[in-house]
Amino acid sequence: MTRRIVLTVAVLAIAGAASAQTRPIVLTPTDVKPGSITCEECPYPFPSSYLPLTLYGQDVRMAYMDVAPQGTANGHTVMIFHGNNFAGFYFGSMIDALRKEGFRVIVPDQIGYGRSSKPIIPYSFNDMARNSRAILLSLKIDKAMIVGHSMGGMLATRFATQYPAVTERLVIYNPIGLTDGRYDRPAGSVDEQYKGALAATFQSIRASLMRYVAHNPAAWTAEFESYAKVRYSWTLGADWPRLAMVQTLISNVIYADPVVYDWPYIKAPTLAFGGAEDVLPGSAKIFQDRMKVLADTIPNGNGKLQLIAGLGHVAHMEAPEKTLPPLVAFLKGGL
C-alpha cells in the first residue's frame, strides 16, 4: 500500500511538472508606457464630462459619459455602474445597444476610478450612491433605470434602496458580494493589503482578469488583453502608490459592507442577470444558487432571474450578441 501511494505521488508530481513546463509563459509587455491614474490614455467610447464635488473636505471631480439617444428618444435614462477592476470605458457595446433603442445613457466613473479623482478618503457604497444621484440631479434627471455590473451590482443594490423613487428598473449583472464573507475569514490588514497592491505585476494583473473567463480561457480576447495593459500601465507611473492605496481602501468596502441584506428592501422590478458560468464566488453552482436567492428575495414577486449558459463574469464582452438583447428587452419592459 505504501509503495503504491509513493508511486502515485511520483506520477502526479511528474505530470504536474510537465504541465507547468507546457503552460505558456506570459511575458511582461515592453510596449506599455506609464499611464495616468486619471485614465487620460484609457480607450473611452464617448467623451467624459465632470461634476465637481466636495468629499470629506476635499475638492474632487467625478467623471461620467452622457450619451444621447440615437434616433427617436424614448424619454428614459439608463445609468450603468462599473465593476472594481475597470471604469466606465468597457461598456461601449452596451451603450450602443441602449441608445439605439432610444435610451439616454449615463455612465459614471466612481470616485477612485477611471477619470475621476483619487482622494484618500473612507470610501463607502452610500457615498458612491449619493455621488451618482448628484450626477442625475445636476442633469435634472428625476428617474433612471439602473444597471450594475460586478461591484457595480452591489452599488446598484444600495442605490435602489437609498433612492427607490429614482430607480425605475434594476439590473444586477454578474454581481460580486452575493454572500456575507465576513464570517468565513477575518478582516485583513490594510497595510499588508497595500503592500500587496504595490507589488502588482503584469502577470498578477492579467491572472486576476483571467478569472473572468476561467470557464473558457478561449474567450480571452484582445479587448481583455488591452484592459490588462491599461491596469499595468498605472503601476508604472509616479502616482501608482496613491492609486494602490485607493484600491486597497475600496476593496475593504466590498468586504465590510455586504449588500445581501438590502435585497428585501428593493422596490423596483429587478433582473438578476448575467453569464451562468461565473466562478468568482467559488464555483458556477454557487453563483447560480445565490443569484436565484437574490431574485427570490426581491419582494412582491418583482425579482426575475435570467442567466446565459456558457458565459462568464463579463458576458457583454464575451458574447454581446447573446447578452445585450435580453438586457435591453428587460429595460424596455419599463417603457
N, C-alpha and C positions, 0 to 999 in steps of 0.2 A: 504493500500500500504506500509506504514512504517513498520507495523508488519511483512509483507511478506518479505521485504528486510532484516529485522533483523534476521528472522528465516533462510533465505537463507545464510546469512553471518555466522550464528552459525553452520549450517550444514557443510559449506565449511571449517570452522575452525576445526571442529571435524574430518572431513575427512583428512585434512592436517596433523593434529596431529597424526592420526592413521597411515598415510603413513610414517611420519617421524619415528614413532616407529617401523614399519616393515622394513624400509630401512636398509640394512646391514651396520653395523659399521665396518669401515676399521681400523684395529689396526696397530699401528706402529710396523714393524717387529723388532724382537730382535736379528736376526741373521746377521744384516748388520754391517760391520765394517767400520771405517773411510776409505774413498777412496782417492787416489791421484788425484789431479786436472789435472795431465797429464795422467790419464787413464791407468796406468800400469796394473790395475786389470780388465779393460774392456775386454769383450769377442770378440776380433777381429778375423775374419775368416782367415786372412792371415797376414804374418809378415809386420811390418812397416819399411819403410826407412825414411831418414831425409834429408832435404835440408836446409843448413844454409842461413839465410837472415839477412840483417840489415834494420830495420824499425824504422824511427824516431829516429835514433841514438842508437837504442838498438839491440844487437845481439840476434837473436831468431832462432828457427829451426821449420820447417814445416814438419809434418809427412804425409806420404802417403803410400798406398798399391800399389804395381806394380805387377800385376798378369799376368803371361804369358798365351797365348792361350793353350787350351787343344787339342792336335791333330794338324792338319794342320792349320797354321796361315793364316788368310785371308788378312793380310797386313794393317789392320785398327786398330785404338785405340779408345776406349771409355773412356772419363773422366766423373766421376759421382760426383756431388756436393750434399752434405748432407743438411739436414734441421737444424733449430735452436735448437731443443731440443736434438739432437743426434750428433754423429760424424759419420765417415765412417763405423763404426762397424755394422750397421744394414742392410748393402747391401749384405750380404753373398749369398743369393739366387739369386740376380740379377747378381752378379759377376759370379757365376757358370753358369747361363744361357747364358751369353755373351761369356765366354771363351770356352764353348762347341761348339760355332759357329765360333770359330777361332779368336775372338777379343782379343787383349791385353787390359787390364782394369786398369786404374789409378784412385784411389780414395783418394783424399786429405782430411786431416783434416785441415780445415781453421785455420789460426792463431786465437787463442782464444777458440779453440775447441779440444776435444779428446786428442791425444798425442802431439799436437803442443803446442808451448809456449803460455803463457797467459800474454802478456805485457799490461800495461795500456797505450793505445795509442788512437788516434782518428780513430776509425775503419770506413771503407767505402767499398762499393761494388767495387769501382775502384781498391782499393788495393787488395782485395780478387781476383779479376780477374787477376791482374798483377802477384800476387804470384803464382796463378795456372798456368799461362803461363810460369813462371820461372821454374816450375817443368818440363813442356814439353820441354823447351829449354835445361834443364840440361840432359834430356834423349834423346836429339836430335830427338824429335818428332815434325814434321812440321805441321801436321794437326790431328784433332781429332773430333770425334762425341761427343757432349756434352749432358749429361742428368743431369737435376737439379730437385731435389725434395723439395717441401715446400719452405723455404727460399732459398734453393739451386736453385729453379726455378727462383727466382729474380736474383740471381748471374749468372745463365746460360744465362739469357737475357742480362745482362750487358756484359758478356764475349763475346757473339755473336756480339754485336755492337762494342765493343772495338777491337776485333780481328776477323773480318769477314773472312779474308784469312785463318785463322786457323780452323774455325768452318765448318766442312763438313755437319753435320746434327745437329739438335737441338730438344731435347725433354724437354718440360716444364711440369713437372709431379706434379699434385696437388699443384700448387704454392700458396703461400700467396701473399699479395700485389697486388691483382687483381684490386684494386681501389686506388685512392689517398685519404687517410683518413685524411689528414691534415686539411681539411675544415669542417670536422664533429666534431672535438674536438681539443682543443689547445694542444700544446706540454706540456708534463708533466715535473715535476722537477726531474732531475737526482738524486738529493739527496733523495727525497722521494721514488723514484723507487728503489734506492739502499737499503733503509731501508726495503722495501717490499721484495726484493730479499733475504736479510739476514735472514728474518723471515720464509723462506720456511720450510715446514714440509713434512713428507711423504705423508700426506693426500692431501696437496695442490699440490704437485708434481704429485701424481697419478691422481688427478682430472683434472689437466691440460692435461695429456696424454689421459685420458678417453674421451676427446673431439674428439679424432681421431676416436672413434668407437661409437659416440653419436647416429648414425643411427641404430646401432645394438650392444648393450652392450655385447651380447654373443660372439662377435668377439674378445673381450679382451682375449688374450692368455697368456700362461706362458712366452712367449718371451716379450710381452709388460710389464708384471709384473717385469721381470728381469731388464728391462731398467729403470723402475721407481725406483727400488732399487739401480741401478747404480747412478742415479741422486741424490737420497737421500744420498748415501754414501759420496758424495762430501761435503754435508752440515755438516758432522760430523768431517771433517778434519781441521787441523790448518790453511790451506790455503784457506778455504772457502771464507773469506772476499775478497780476491783478485779475485777469480772466480766470485763471486756475482757482483763485480764492472764491470768486463769484460762483463758479461751477460747483465748488465744494459746498458753499452755503446753500445753494438751491437743491443739491442732492439730499441735504438733510431735511428740507421741506417735504420732499417726497416720502421720506421715512417717517417724519414726525407728525404729519397732518394727513392721515388716510381719509379719503372721502367716501369710503364704503358706507359710512353712517349717514351720509347725505342722501343716498338713493331713495329712502322712503319719503323724502320731502320734495322730490321733484314733481312739479305740476304739469309741465309741458309734455306733449306727446314725444316719446323718446325712442330712438332706434339704437340698440346695441349692435354694432356693425363692425365688419372687417374681414380680414383673412382668417380662416379657421385654423390654420396650421401655426399660429403664433406660439413660440416656445418660451417667450420671455418669462412667464410665471413659473417655469419649471418644465412644463410639457404642454403639448397642444390640448391634451384632455383637460388639464387643469384650467387652461384658458377657456375652453368651450364650456366647461361646467360653470365657471364663475361668470361668464357672460350671460348664461341662462339665468343664474341667480340675479344678476343685475336687472335683466329685462323683467323678471317676475316680481322684483321688489318695487318697481315703479308703481305707485298707487293708481287705483281706479282703472286698471286694465290699460293704462297708457303706454306700457312698455312693449316693445317688439324686438325680436331677435332675428338678425339676418347675417349669417356667416358664409363666406365664399370658400368652398373646398379648394384645396391646392395652393392657396395663397397665404402669405405670412404677414409680418408686422406692418409693412409699408405697402399695402396691397395696391394703392393707386400708382405707385412707381413700378411695381412688378407686372401688373396687368390692368392698365387703365380701362381697357375695353370691357372688362368684367366688373370692375369696381365702381366706376363712376355712374353708369346708368341707374343702378338701384339706389345709390345715394341721392342722386338728383330727383329720382321719382318720389322718394320719401319726402323730400323738402317741397316738391311741387304739390304734394298732397295737402299742404297747408295753405295753398293759394286761395 
